[in-house]
Structure formats: C-alpha cells, structure tokens
C-alpha cells in the first residue's frame, strides 16, 4: 500500500500543521509499503510571488519535517518541481477535465473571496493535485475534511481518463481520520496562517507571545470555567493524555485562572517541542545533508513517476 501527502511551503509551520497533518501522516512511516511526502512548491506559486522567499521556504519546510521526526530512510521526500512529470500529467489530465467540473471547486471560490487573484493556475489547481496523486499510484491519501472535494475530483478525473483511454490509474481512496485534531487558533477560529492566529512550532519567542494572546471570556480568575469552551484548553489537550486532559478540565471547573492556564500551556508547548527544536538547530548547520535527502528522494520519486507516465504516454499515443 502506498500513502501520499503533500504540504505547501507557504510559511512557518504551526501547531495546526503538526497536530492536524504532520503527526498523523508520519505515523504511516514504516507501517506501509511506501510513504511518499512532497513539498508542493508548484502549488505555492498560486500565492507566492517572491522567488527568494519561496527558495528559503522550500528548504525550511524540509528541515522542519526532518526535525519533526521524518525518516528519509523509510520514506520518500522530494520537491514537486523536481519531477517534470507533474506538469506533463497535469496537461494530459486537463484535456479530459470539463470546465464545469472545475467551476464547482469550493476551495477556488473561497480563495478568490479572500482576495487571492483568480488566475488560471488557481482555477486548475485541482488538476495539478490530481496529477500529484495519480502519478504515484497512491492507494490512500490522508486529507482534512476541507480537502475531501479535491480528492473526489481526483477520483472523478482518473475514472474519466480510464474510461477514455483504458485503466492507466489506480483510483485513490481518501482517508479522513475521525480522531484528527482540529486545532483552534489563538482567536478561536481554525488555526491558519491566512488568519494570522497561529502558534509556531520552532520560534519559541513568538510561540510564547501567541499563547499569552489567546482569547478568553470575561470570567474572573476564581470563577468556574467550562474547559470545552476554552480555547486555551482545546489547544492544551493536544499535548496531554486523555486522563491528563480530564484532570485539567476539572481544574478549570474549580476556578483555574486563565493566566495560570496559559502558563501551563506554555510549559507543555516548550517541553514537547524542545527535542525537535534542538534537532532543527543542528539541521540548520547541515544543509548539505538536507540537499542529499532531497536528491535521494528526487531519484526515487522520478523512478515511480516514469512508470506511470510510460503507461499514460502509450495510452494517449505520445
């Protein structure tokens, strides 16, 4: 079984990235036949227009992944743009993808409504995403609920291609973890860089400031509080076992002050990520090793991609 996941290099990783995607995806490493991870730098071009920033962000996110526990000996990690087959397959798939099909994409409408320019690249984003997945014959693609439609579109495109040209593609299955963490930001909305409400993984100083800015209600320090309604608690429980979370919830009901609650969250945050921060600092000094990891991943990904493209080119007559 092959599992595939990708992440855009669009800024510093935060708790939402880690608990909602990175941690659950890394749990597949060593447990399935092949775990494939890619840095979606081509997708990032729909929102990033600074070349130097993108180059820096690409390498930084690889270092972040390695620091979070990614094992390059057991998985494949590569840059999307290093494999030309992604864009070749995207074009071929676009020739069987109806316009009306893309016009129904919810994420396109949402991004445009938030002020992102409605470019052809943004519009055809789902076709490139389909190429990303189909290129490697992934059986399972872990996605959040907000990405489920894109996976359904990938399946529909693959079915359409197979119907026209023969069975060239594996039809991937989405895997939505029911226990996947939904991480609130410091303002109570979903944690997202676009909302400016994140808590970074590796910038401890910025993390401290963000935690101290978490929104609270107007209850006094000694008032009983409902942990389920507290943004502080909802973030803190990600670091705790169920038993520990239950004990903490009872303390909220007993009048734990928000100031003390934030201090405890900060302590858990610092302790949890301390080993990763140390490893990341070491990796910053080993850029050569990071480049070796990516070159090894490129070669492995290229070999897999070419097997698929061989079937596709023959099927369409190229």
Secondary structure, DSSP 8 states (H G I E B T S, - for coil): -EEEEEE---S--BHHHIIIIIHHHHTTTTTSSEEEEEE-HHHHTTT---HHHHHHHHHHHHHHHHHTT--TTTSEEEEGGG-THHHHHHHHHHTTS-HHHHHT-HHHHHHHHTT----HHHHTHHHHHHHHHHTTT-SEEE--GGGHHHHHHHHHHHHHHHHHH-S-S---EEE--TT----B-TTSSB--GGGT---BSS-HHHHHHHHHT----S--TTS---GGG-HHHHHHGGGS-HHHHHHHHHHHHTT--HHHHHHHHHHHHHHHHHHHHHHHHHHTT-HHHHHHHHHHHHHHHHHHHHHHHHHHHHHHT-
